[in-house]
């Protein structure tokens, strides 16, 4: 079983190791490059910081001064990255942006200060709109951009069985670059929003993780 991994590095290599541990051959073929953006990193007047991706955590330059601030993350992998970065009060929604909005509404108070969302240039859903409708003040800060490849990686031109997509952005890039042999491949998608993106072309099969977690994605894809 040859499985292509399209997410950006360094996460692609981590996923590859997990794929190999499950007995499949991992083909690393990133379709996106993460580029850091300069932005205001002052969070002194914030009630909490929100991270919707590991890339956002990596793009936060220093936890000094924010180490004990409340951190809310979309999922456990992002929460783990935040703890590794030195944050001490980290809470995971263990889901998608809908679950994250529910966590914010449950744990935080709109009257106690604004929320700062450290985000990329592409965000699934409308987290800010949902929270503003609930009375929160949300400031989104652009910390990184996901730059799509302009040509297809050679690794994606070789014989494959499965292509894993962790984001709609990667799926859209694959399709924009011609989606070679898609009709003979399985597309494995981290979430329903990613699956909606891959459905813009024809595949042999589309698999969607039961929950937007890599464990669930690999279980659905590789069977255990």
N, C-alpha and C positions, 0 to 999 in steps of 0.2 A: 504494500500500500504506500503510494507516494503522495505526500501531503504538502501542498504549498502554503506558506505562511506569508501573508501580505502586509502585516502591520509593520510599523516603523521600528527601527532599532533604538534602544537595546532590548526592548520587549520582545522583538521577533526571535532573538536567540534564546530567551527564556522559554518562550512557547515551544520552540523547536526541541529543546531538551525534554520538555514534558511529552511532546509527541513521540520522540524517540523512546522514552521510557515506557510508552504503551505499545511498543513494537512496530511502529510505522516508520517510514523513511521521511524525514523532514527536509523540505526544500525551502530555504529562506529566500524570499523574493519581495522585499519591501516595495510598496507602491507609493509610499509617502515618506517625506523627510520632515522632521520636526525642527523648526527654526525659531529660536527664542526671539521675543520682541521686547524692546525697552518699555517699561511701564512703571507707574507709581506703586512702590512696594510698601508704603506706609499704611499700617493697619491699626494705628493707635486708637482711633475712634470707632472701631468696628466691634459689634457684638460677637461676631463669628466670621470665620473664613470658610468658604465653600470650595471644594475641589470636585470637579466632575471627571477627572482623568488623572492617571499617573503622570502624564506629561505636564499637567498643571503643577503638581507637587515638585517635579524636577525643575520647573521654570521659576519656582519661588526661591530667590537667591540665598536667603538666610533666615533661619527660624529665631535668631536672637531678637528679643523684643516681642516675638509672637509665639514663643515656645509654649506658653500656658494658655493661649487663647483657644476658645472652643473651635474645633475643626469638624466640619460635617462633610462626608464623602458619599459619592454615589454607590460605591461598592467596597467589598472587603479588600480587594487588591490595592485600590487607591488608599484605603485606610492604612494598610500595612506599609505602603510607601511613605505615608505621612508620619507614621510612628518611627520608621527608620530615619526620617529626616530630622527627628528630634521633637516633634510635637507630642504633647503629653495627654491632652484632652481630645481624643479622636473618636468620633461616632460615625458608624457606617449605616447607610440605608439598606445595604445588601440588595440592591435592585437597580431600577432605572431612575430617570429624573422625576417620575411621578412618585416613586417611593421616597426619593430624596426630599421633595416638596412636603410630603406628609411628615417626614422626620423633623424638618424645620418647624412646621406648624405645631408639632407636638412638644418639641423641646425648647423652643425659643419664643420670645415675647416681642412683638413689633415695637413696643414702647421702649425697649432697652437698647436701641441702637441699630445702625445699619448693618447689612450683611455685605461682605465683599466676595464676589465670585471670581476666582482666578481661573480664566477660561482660555480656550483656543478660539480660532477664527470660525470653527464649525461646531455647533452644540446641538445635540439632539433635543427635540422638544422645546418648550417655552418655560423653562424654570423661572426666569425673572418675572414673566407675566403672571404666572400662577401665584408667586409669592407676593407680588405687588397687589394683586387682587385680594389677598388675605391681609393687607395692611402693612407689609414689610417694605422697608427701603432697601433696595438691592443695587449695588454698584458692580457692574461687570468690568473687569480689567483684562485686556487682551495680553496674555502672557506668551503665547506662542502661535505659530501658524503651521498648518499641515500643508506642505507643498507637494502637489502630485507630480509624479514622474511624467516626462514628456515622451518617453518611449518605453516599450514593454521590456522588463527584465528578461534576459536570455533564459533564466531559470523557468519562466512561465511558458516558454515555447517548447519545452521538452515534454515527454509523456508524463502525464499526471493522472491521479485518480480523484483527488479532493483539493479544493482551494478554500482555505479558511479566511473569513473576513471578520475582523473585529470592529469595523466601522463602516457606516454607509459611504463615507468619503473614499475609502479604499475600494469598495465595490463599484462606485461610480467611476473611479479612475480605471479600473480593469475593463469596464464596459466601454469607456471612451477610447481606450487603446485597442479596441477590436475584439475583446473577449475571445481569444483563440480557443477553439475546440470546446467551448462552453457546453454545447449540446451533448458532449460525451463525458462531462465532468459533474461531480457533486459540489455544490456550493454549501459550505458550512457557515452559518451566520450566528453571531453572538446574541442578536436580539431581533425582535419583529421589525424594528426600523431598518436594520441592516438587510433583512430578508426583503423588505419592500424595495430596497435599492437594487438588489440582485435580480429581482423579478422583471427588470427592464430588458432582460435578454432571456433566451431559452437555455435551460440546463437539463441535464439528465435527471438530476434530483436536487432539491433544496432542503437542507436540514436547518432547523432553528433550535437553539438551546432552550430548554424549559425555563431557565432563568438566565439573565444576562451576566453569567459568571463563566470564567474559562473552564472550571471543572465541569460544569454542565455542558458546555460546548464540546469539550473533548469526549465526554461520556456519550453524548448524542452522536458524535462523529465516528468514534473508534470503538464504541460498544462497551467500554468499562472504565 
